[in-house]
């Protein structure tokens, strides 16, 4: 009978605790106050048991008495454990804006992370006071030492568990921050700075995603990106149109949601300009037959712009292309290739052989890295531009990307610094001057004075950057093509 009552009491406590825990956690100041006693389960339970022991016999506990004593503690222990577990599993509520489960988990982790860090800082002086009082009251030193260890472990579980939630759910916490988090999250006090940086990135990501959600609601159903002709996205060197990892990141989905009809070039990653142009010609003709339209709009990145220009001018495709928009395309070559040309030919050929092996793994049938890279040199670009003139039947426009320092993208930092000395403003791979072609629409950069790199200009890493909205840039690009009748 006693255990049946205890079971029912537990179920009632579960219901009450669930409601209270939700309220406690949502009200962060209440959660902050309650976290202190909740983390000191060991000391609280010991004091209650000591009181029970003194009331019952004043002597040592028998095993049966200890078990009986813990029945008095059941509500306290249950509430504390459940509260801590709910903190660890807490996800932010949607509120007025409908946010994804990923964002709710991320922001829940951020709140609990900051809560546990702040509570740890406040507990240091409070614990010194508490344990001095315990010692005066005759509580054994082993008890409050064990409680100190327990509190430390519980708060660390909350902190690290919350940091891991941010680690796996945040997109703005990029590769660099993730590496720092893995390296330093175990080393105090450096770990505090690291997790605070990640928490800050998570907050900015949440605000950005909420803004995108609002924009999506406002534009929903208007088909603002539905152009007259479908859009063909043409990738650059070193990548393939992979369904698992999209070269263009989240951009195609955003454009499709706003009415755009999207196709991919599907040319080789390390093919020469000539071979890729032939593949693009075949692809364009296939799209025209599939969608029963007269032309396509092409948005090409990096070397993809040269592949497309060759297709238009050398393969008689000017009647099939309405517009060509190039992004960070080395129309006048890249001086970085001149540096590569200084390598011994045997070494260069060996490196190209290794790259060819990799390119076959990602789908290339006849990779030719040796010549594909050399075709990006300024000397070859001069010959190419002289030989293949633009067609008057196609609208040409271009965008550059511009880094404002090594901090823009550490992956391309060295290349940026070298190219800066040789050619001035650049994106880590292509100079702004080289990217200009046709109607130049300006440089893609960010308001935060960090800039945008060659890779960041296409969202391949699917990361958000402060002061730069990749979606808005491509949205404006396509909307403008639509207004021009393309």
ABEGO torsion letter per residue (X at the ends): XAAAAAAAAAAAAAAAAAAAAAAAAABAAAAAAAAAAAAAAAAAAAAAAAAAAAAAAGBBBBAAAAAAAAAAAAAAAAAAAAAAAAAAABBBBAEABBBBAAAAAAAAAAAAAAAAAAAAAAAAAAAAAAAAAAAAAGBBAAAAAAAAAAAAAAAAAAAAAAAAAAAAABAABBAAAAAAAAAAAABOAAAAAAAAAAAAAAAAAAAAAAAAAAAAAAABGAGAABBABBBBBBBBBGBBBBAABBAAEAAAAAAAAAGBBBBBAGBBAABBAAAAAAAAAAAAAAAAAAAGBABBBBBBBEAAAAAAAAAAAAAGAAAABABBBBBGBBAAEBAAAAAAAABBAAAAAAAAAAAAAAAAAAGBABBBAAAAAAAABAAAAAAAAAABBBBAABBBBBBBBBBAEAAABAAAAAAAAAAAAAAEBBAGABBAAAABBEBBAEBBBBAAGAEBBAAAAAGAAGBBBBGBBAAAAAAAAAAAAAAAGX
